[in-house]
Amino acid sequence: MRPAVLLLGLCLSLGCAAQPEPIRPEAQPWFSPPQLPGLRAAWLLGSEKGAGPYVLRVQLEAGTRIPPHTHPDTRHSTVLRGTLYVGFGGAVDEARWVAVPAGALYVAPAGVPHWLWAKDGEVEYQETGSGPTGTLPIKPS
């Protein structure tokens, strides 16, 4: 028996699956919330309203600030490019910024207010969590 026929037969009997295609961020639909024009994001896996795991890619233009907000689920964010400044609490406190450089990860626990800033230049990061999810702004007191 020829090796190619043997391999095909083995694959068919074991149920070999096709190689999955990679998910490419540039091929996904990107959106920008009207209240945050310096932010672009794309759902790479899952969605905001869907149940189960999701992956959200976010790009911030230099100087973009995301005001205090919460999420109903815990989010794990990995900075891919640039340095993201993160603070926790219901109001922005300039003394409490923490620099999160490319390659580092920070965790925003469910329901905990936090804020972000692309202080030094453009930033790209990727968030993961389990939906359904959302972003709830904190109203200034």
C-alpha positions in Angstrom: 0.0 0.0 0.0 1.3 3.5 -0.9 2.1 5.8 2.1 -0.3 8.6 0.9 -3.2 6.1 0.8 -2.3 4.7 4.2 -2.1 8.2 5.7 -5.5 9.1 4.2 -7.1 5.9 5.5 -5.6 6.5 9.0 -6.8 10.1 9.0 -10.3 9.1 7.9 -10.6 6.4 10.5 -9.4 8.7 13.3 -11.5 11.6 12.3 -8.7 14.1 11.6 -10.0 17.7 11.6 -8.9 20.4 9.2 -6.3 22.9 10.5 -8.3 25.9 11.9 -7.7 29.3 10.3 -6.1 31.9 12.5 -8.2 34.8 13.7 -6.7 38.0 12.2 -7.6 41.3 13.9 -7.4 43.2 10.6 -10.1 41.0 9.1 -12.6 41.7 11.9 -15.1 44.6 12.1 -13.7 47.4 14.2 -15.9 50.0 16.1 -15.4 53.2 18.0 -17.7 54.3 20.7 -19.0 57.9 19.9 -18.0 59.1 23.4 -14.4 57.8 23.0 -13.2 58.7 19.4 -9.6 57.8 20.3 -10.6 54.1 20.9 -11.0 51.4 18.3 -11.9 47.8 19.3 -12.8 44.5 17.6 -14.3 41.3 19.0 -11.9 38.5 18.0 -13.7 35.8 19.8 -17.2 35.8 21.3 -19.2 39.0 21.8 -20.3 41.4 24.4 -23.8 39.9 24.7 -22.8 36.2 24.1 -22.3 33.7 26.9 -18.9 32.2 27.3 -15.3 33.3 26.7 -14.4 36.3 24.6 -11.3 38.2 23.3 -11.5 41.9 22.6 -8.6 43.8 20.9 -8.4 47.5 21.8 -6.3 50.3 20.2 -6.0 53.7 21.9 -4.6 56.8 20.1 -1.9 58.7 22.0 -3.4 60.8 24.8 -6.8 58.9 24.9 -8.3 58.5 28.4 -11.0 56.1 29.3 -12.9 57.5 32.3 -13.8 55.4 35.4 -16.0 52.4 34.6 -16.7 48.9 35.6 -17.5 45.5 33.9 -19.8 42.8 35.2 -17.1 40.2 34.7 -13.4 40.0 35.6 -11.2 41.1 32.7 -7.6 40.1 32.0 -5.8 42.6 29.8 -2.4 42.1 28.2 -0.6 45.1 26.8 0.6 44.2 23.3 2.1 47.6 22.2 3.0 50.8 24.1 2.5 51.5 27.8 -1.0 51.6 29.3 -1.6 53.6 32.5 -4.2 52.1 34.7 -5.8 53.3 37.9 -8.5 51.9 40.2 -11.3 53.7 42.1 -14.4 55.7 41.3 -12.6 58.9 40.5 -9.3 59.6 38.5 -6.5 60.2 41.0 -3.3 61.4 39.1 -1.2 60.0 41.9 -2.5 56.5 41.5 -1.6 55.7 37.8 0.3 52.5 37.3 2.3 51.9 34.1 1.6 48.6 32.4 4.3 48.1 29.7 4.0 45.9 26.6 4.1 42.2 27.6 2.5 42.8 31.0 -1.0 41.9 32.2 -3.4 43.6 34.6 -6.6 42.3 36.1 -9.8 44.4 36.5 -12.0 42.4 38.9 -15.7 42.4 38.3 -17.5 45.5 39.5 -14.3 47.3 40.5 -14.0 50.8 39.0 -10.9 51.6 36.9 -9.7 54.1 34.3 -7.1 54.0 31.5 -4.7 56.4 29.7 -2.5 56.1 26.7 -0.2 58.8 28.2 3.0 58.2 26.3 1.7 57.2 22.9 -0.4 54.7 21.0 -1.4 51.6 23.0 -2.8 48.2 21.9 -4.1 45.7 24.4 -6.2 42.5 24.4 -8.9 41.8 27.0 -10.3 38.4 27.8 -13.2 37.4 30.1 -16.4 35.5 30.1 -19.6 37.1 28.8 -22.1 38.4 28.7 -20.2 41.6 29.5 -20.4 45.3 29.2 -18.9 48.6 30.2 -20.7 50.7 32.8 -19.5 54.3 33.2 -19.1 55.7 36.7 -20.9 59.0 37.1 -18.8 61.7 38.6 -19.9 62.6 42.1 
